[in-house]
Amino acid sequence: MIRGVAAVGAVVAMTIAMAACAPAGDDDNGKLVAFGPQGDNGTLKDNSFTEEVEKKFDIDFDWQTTTYDGSVAGEKRQVSLASGDYPDAYFLVPWVDAFSRSEILKYGKQGVLVPLEDLIDEYAPTLKERFEEKPDWKESVTAPDGHIYAITQWSECYHCSFPSKLWMNTTWLKNLGLEQPTTTEELRAVLRAFKDDDPNGNGIADEVPLSGSATQPIVNYLMGAFTYAPYTAPGTPPPMVMEDGEVTMAAASDKWRAGLQYINSLAEEGLLDTAAFTQNGDALKALGDNAGTEILGSAVDLHPYDFVTADSPDGRDKNYDAVAPVAGPDGTQTATWRSPVNPLGMFALTNKSTEDERIKAIKLIDYLVTDDGDKRGAMGPEGEAWVPAEPGDVALDPELDPTFKPLTYDETSNAAWRSMAQYWDSLEYRNSQVVPEDVYSPDGYERRLLIATQEYDPYQPDESILFPAEKLWPNDETSADLADLQTNIANYVTQAQAEFVTGQRDIDDDGAWQAYLSDLEGLGLSQYLQMEQDLYDALK
């Protein structure tokens, strides 16, 4: 059962100069008007978890719903705020429609989003305890003016902390008498064999040695053999790192160029599927699930069920194992790491809510950050989505006492809020779940991911080079410019590196590389880095 987040948001614009303490809104007939995404497995109104918490906290929800399509959901949320026809409360999902930090500050300053810290102090003892347990979480939700306008997600999903893994077809390796690669050139040799030596045995040169998708960039893994590649994905900041306390652009370094030269060389040999830079996850999965013959040799992704269907009839979902970061020519060997702090706001109350509604809503959030509340809200009912651990059960981390055993989730069930209820996911809580020892069964999948991630743990980057985007809050005076610069630079880096890899630009041509660097400067790279440096320095 995968309970990680799929996306980390951008840190963008706008700070706040005043502490808005919005008065309670007018009574709206006792209904808590709530905005949230709704799936195709039933309505939020009829969801059994909704019905349970309505009784538990004496809440009568009136839902304003949208879909799990991020572009549609995000636009509808923005329209609701711009029109003034917004709800009492927002219950959002990070990878769908959550508030950016600039939005949190903007609407907090306007008094639309109300401060939550007093409500938390008085009515949310578990959340207070969680903040004390994970001080980085409290720091991440506290705006520069000291107010908390939105609650974010804390997720110590272990396998999510190394999101860019290479999953390789072990059956193909065995068929060809090969071992997992440990260096960039060994990787090249394996991919050549996948391409040329008919590992699927059908006598046709139909194999795709290596692929991926635009949503989980393949560069993240391959670049780790040349320099540290910060986590990037559509909508995230451009890849930045720290060098002796200075904010720098990783994608403007000579080492980054060397990484692109290697990746381009794979593409030129037909070893890397260049569609990986443009295709979505569904297109990648179509390769993994190719009817009849298995054609996908390897893919960069968070986990293999993203690109091959679980419990496939021919067992191909069992064929993929993680390859640890490979070493580059100078021995560089790093893994892309992602922080457990998510800066996107999931829960917020507006000035249209009454005092009574605010108290009930914050008590609900306090329930969701308990272990029981998380299991019920994010997973489902006991006996249907999970059962208590029994004597003899083994936790995911064998050193922990097992507490609960997830059951196979029924995707048609309308019995939980799933991601909309997932605020609390500590490493201890998560790793106390009971997971079967058969790692290639769907029920043992979480253990398979843990074992794979342990291969990446030794290559976690030193904290000194990590740019702490999740800790930075925008500044009033520079927020709009920062947001524009960030978007333009990130989009340009993504586009240019795809063009270098696919040969539309010549990565070996000094003039082409210099033109790329000049374009970055023309987009305001120096100004952008200085703004981010100022925000970083403000943390001290």
Long-range contacts (C-beta under 8 A, 24 or more apart in sequence): 1-379, 1-406, 1-409, 1-445, 1-446, 2-303, 2-305, 2-445, 2-446, 2-449, 3-157, 3-378, 3-379, 3-422, 3-425, 3-430, 4-155, 4-157, 4-159, 4-160, 4-302, 5-94, 5-95, 5-153, 5-155, 5-157, 5-160, 5-342, 5-419, 5-422, 6-94, 6-95, 6-302, 7-94, 7-95, 7-233, 7-235, 7-236, 8-231, 8-233, 8-236, 8-338, 8-339, 8-342, 8-343, 8-470, 9-94, 9-98, 9-100, 9-235, 9-236, 9-342, 9-343, 9-344, 10-100, 10-235, 10-236, 10-237, 10-469, 10-486, 10-487, 10-490, 11-100, 11-101, 11-237, 11-343, 11-469, 11-470, 11-472, 11-473, 11-474, 11-486, 11-535, 12-100, 12-101, 12-102, 12-474, 12-479, 12-482, 12-483, 12-486, 13-102, 13-474, 13-478, 13-479, 13-480, 13-481, 13-482, 13-483, 14-102, 14-103, 14-105, 14-106, 14-109, 14-474, 14-475, 14-476, 14-479, 14-480, 15-105, 15-143, 15-144, 15-473, 15-474, 15-475, 15-476, 15-479, 16-105, 16-108, 16-109, 16-143, 16-144, 16-145, 16-147, 16-476, 17-109, 17-145, 17-476, 18-109, 18-145, 19-115, 19-145, 19-146, 19-147, 20-108, 20-109, 20-110, 20-111, 20-114, 20-115, 20-147, 21-114, 21-115, 22-111, 22-112, 22-113, 22-114, 22-115, 22-350, 22-351, 23-351, 24-351, 24-353, 24-354, 24-355, 24-358, 25-88, 25-350, 25-351, 25-352, 25-353, 25-354, 26-352, 26-354, 27-354, 28-62, 28-88, 28-352, 28-354, 30-60, 31-60, 31-61, 31-62, 32-59, 32-60, 32-61, 32-62, 32-88, 32-89, 32-353, 32-357, 32-360, 32-361, 33-62, 33-64, 33-87, 33-88, 33-89, 33-352, 34-61, 34-62, 34-63, 34-64, 34-87, 34-88, 34-89, 34-90, 34-91, 35-63, 35-64, 35-65, 35-66, 35-77, 35-80, 35-86, 35-87, 35-89, 35-90, 35-91, 35-92, 36-63, 36-64, 36-65, 36-66, 36-90, 36-91, 36-92, 36-417, 36-420, 37-65, 37-66, 37-67, 37-68, 37-73, 37-92, 37-93, 37-96, 37-97, 37-420, 38-63, 38-65, 38-66, 38-67, 38-68, 39-67, 39-68, 39-418, 41-411, 41-412, 41-413, 41-414, 42-414, 43-414, 44-417, 46-414, 47-414, 47-415, 47-416, 47-417, 48-381, 48-414, 48-415, 48-416, 49-376, 49-377, 49-380, 49-415, 49-416, 49-417, 49-421, 50-417, 52-376, 53-364, 53-367, 53-377, 56-367, 57-360, 57-363, 57-364, 57-367, 58-360, 59-357, 59-360, 59-361, 59-364, 66-97, 68-93, 68-96, 69-96, 70-95, 70-96, 70-97, 73-97, 81-107, 81-112, 86-112, 86-350, 86-352, 87-350, 87-352, 88-349, 88-350, 88-352, 88-353, 88-354, 88-357, 88-361, 89-347, 89-348, 89-349, 89-350, 89-353, 89-357, 89-361, 90-345, 90-346, 90-347, 90-348, 90-350, 91-346, 91-347, 91-417, 91-420, 92-344, 92-345, 92-346, 92-347, 92-420, 93-346, 93-419, 93-420, 94-152, 94-153, 94-342, 94-344, 94-346, 94-419, 95-419, 96-419, 98-344, 98-345, 98-346, 99-150, 99-344, 99-345, 99-348, 100-343, 100-344, 100-345, 101-343, 101-344, 101-345, 101-472, 101-473, 101-474, 102-474, 102-479, 102-483, 103-345, 104-143, 104-149, 104-150, 104-345, 104-348, 105-143, 105-149, 105-473, 105-474, 105-479, 107-149, 107-348, 108-143, 108-145, 108-147, 108-149, 111-351, 112-350, 112-351, 113-149, 113-150, 113-348, 113-349, 113-350, 113-351, 114-149, 114-349, 114-350, 114-351, 114-353, 114-358, 115-147, 115-148, 115-149, 116-147, 116-148, 116-149, 116-150, 116-151, 116-348, 116-349, 116-362, 117-142, 117-146, 117-147, 117-148, 119-358, 119-359, 119-362, 120-148, 120-362, 120-366, 123-359, 123-362, 123-363, 123-366, 124-362, 124-363, 124-365, 124-366, 125-366, 126-366, 126-367, 126-369, 126-370, 127-151, 127-365, 127-366, 127-369, 130-154, 130-369, 130-424, 133-426, 134-426, 136-340, 136-341, 136-471, 137-341, 139-471, 140-341, 140-342, 140-343, 140-470, 140-471, 143-473, 144-473, 144-538, 149-345, 149-348, 150-345, 150-346, 150-347, 150-348, 151-345, 151-346, 151-347, 151-348, 151-365, 151-423, 152-341, 152-342, 152-343, 152-344, 152-345, 152-346, 152-423, 153-342, 153-344, 153-346, 153-422, 153-423, 153-425, 154-340, 154-341, 154-342, 154-423, 154-424, 154-425, 154-426, 155-340, 155-342, 155-422, 155-425, 156-340, 156-425, 156-426, 156-427, 156-430, 157-340, 157-425, 157-430, 158-427, 158-430, 158-431, 158-449, 158-450, 158-453, 159-302, 159-303, 159-446, 159-449, 159-450, 159-452, 159-453, 160-302, 160-338, 161-337, 161-338, 161-340, 161-453, 162-335, 162-336, 162-337, 162-338, 162-453, 162-456, 162-457, 162-460, 163-216, 163-220, 163-231, 163-302, 163-336, 163-338, 164-216, 164-217, 164-220, 164-221, 164-224, 164-229, 164-231, 164-300, 164-302, 164-335, 164-336, 165-221, 165-300, 165-301, 165-302, 165-303, 165-322, 165-323, 165-452, 165-453, 165-456, 166-221, 166-298, 166-299, 166-300, 166-322, 166-323, 166-326, 167-298, 167-299, 167-300, 167-301, 167-303, 167-304, 167-307, 167-320, 167-321, 167-322, 167-323, 167-452, 168-297, 168-298, 168-320, 168-321, 168-322, 168-323, 169-194, 169-199, 169-294, 169-296, 169-297, 169-298, 169-319, 169-320, 170-319, 170-320, 170-321, 171-199, 171-319, 172-199, 172-200, 172-297, 172-319, 175-199, 175-201, 180-321, 180-323, 180-324, 181-323, 181-326, 182-324, 182-326, 182-327, 183-225, 183-326, 183-327, 183-328, 184-225, 184-262, 184-326, 184-327, 184-328, 184-329, 186-326, 187-323, 187-326, 188-265, 188-266, 188-269, 188-271, 191-266, 191-269, 191-271, 191-272, 191-297, 191-298, 192-269, 192-271, 194-271, 194-297, 194-298, 195-269, 195-270, 195-271, 199-297, 200-293, 200-294, 200-295, 202-293, 204-293, 206-293, 206-295, 207-295, 207-296, 207-297, 208-273, 208-287, 208-295, 208-296, 208-297, 209-270, 209-271, 209-272, 209-273, 209-297, 209-298, 210-266, 210-271, 210-272, 210-273, 210-276, 210-297, 210-298, 210-299, 210-300, 211-272, 211-273, 211-275, 211-276, 211-284, 211-287, 211-296, 211-298, 211-299, 211-307, 212-273, 212-276, 212-284, 212-299, 212-300, 212-301, 213-276, 213-279, 213-280, 213-281, 213-283, 213-284, 213-301, 214-276, 214-277, 214-278, 214-279, 214-280, 215-280, 215-281, 216-281, 216-300, 216-301, 216-302, 216-306, 217-277, 217-300, 217-494, 218-263, 218-272, 218-276, 218-277, 218-300, 219-259, 219-260, 219-263, 219-497, 219-501, 220-300, 220-336, 221-300, 221-325, 221-336, 222-259, 222-262, 222-263, 222-266, 222-300, 223-256, 223-259, 223-260, 223-263, 224-325, 224-326, 224-332, 224-333, 224-334, 224-335, 224-336, 224-459, 225-259, 225-262, 225-325, 225-326, 225-327, 225-328, 225-329, 225-332, 225-333, 226-255, 226-256, 226-258, 226-259, 226-262, 226-328, 226-332, 227-253, 227-255, 227-256, 227-258, 227-259, 227-332, 227-334, 228-334, 228-336, 228-461, 228-465, 229-259, 229-334, 229-336, 230-336, 230-466, 230-467, 231-336, 231-337, 231-338, 232-490, 232-494, 234-494, 236-490, 237-469, 237-486, 237-490, 238-486, 238-489, 238-490, 238-493, 239-493, 240-467, 240-469, 240-529, 240-532, 241-465, 241-466, 241-467, 242-464, 242-465, 242-466, 242-467, 242-536, 243-465, 246-533, 247-467, 247-529, 247-532, 247-533, 247-536, 248-529, 249-489, 249-520, 249-525, 249-529, 251-493, 251-497, 252-517, 252-520, 252-525, 255-332, 257-507, 257-513, 258-328, 259-328, 260-497, 260-500, 260-501, 260-507, 261-507, 261-508, 262-328, 263-501, 264-500, 264-501, 264-502, 264-503, 264-507, 267-501, 267-502, 267-503, 268-503, 272-501, 274-498, 274-501, 274-502, 276-300, 277-498, 277-501, 277-502, 278-498, 281-306, 281-307, 285-309, 288-316, 294-319, 298-323, 303-445, 303-449, 305-445, 310-442, 310-445, 311-441, 311-442, 317-440, 318-440, 321-452, 322-452, 322-453, 322-455, 322-456, 323-455, 324-455, 324-456, 324-458, 324-459, 325-456, 325-459, 333-459, 334-459, 334-461, 335-456, 335-459, 335-460, 335-461, 337-460, 337-461, 337-466, 339-466, 339-468, 339-470, 341-470, 341-471, 342-470, 343-469, 343-470, 346-420, 346-423, 347-423, 365-423, 368-421, 368-423, 368-424, 369-423, 369-424, 370-424, 371-403, 371-424, 371-429, 373-421, 374-421, 374-422, 374-423, 374-424, 374-425, 374-429, 375-404, 376-416, 377-416, 377-417, 377-421, 377-422, 378-416, 378-417, 378-418, 378-419, 378-421, 378-422, 379-406, 379-409, 379-416, 380-409, 380-413, 380-415, 380-416, 381-415, 381-416, 384-410, 384-413, 384-415, 385-409, 385-413, 385-415, 385-416, 389-434, 393-434, 394-434, 394-435, 394-437, 395-431, 395-432, 395-433, 395-434, 395-435, 396-430, 396-431, 396-432, 396-433, 396-434, 396-435, 396-446, 396-447, 396-450, 397-431, 397-432, 397-450, 400-428, 400-431, 400-432, 401-432, 402-432, 402-433, 402-434, 403-429, 403-432, 403-433, 403-434, 404-432, 404-433, 404-434, 405-433, 405-434, 405-435, 406-433, 406-434, 406-435, 406-443, 406-446, 408-442, 408-443, 467-532, 467-536, 468-536, 468-539, 471-539, 472-532, 472-535, 472-536, 472-539, 473-535, 474-535, 475-531, 475-534, 475-535, 475-538, 478-531, 478-534, 481-527, 481-531, 482-528, 482-531, 482-532, 485-523, 485-524, 485-527, 485-528, 485-531, 486-528, 488-523, 488-524, 489-520, 489-523, 489-524, 489-525, 489-528, 492-519, 492-520, 492-523, 493-520
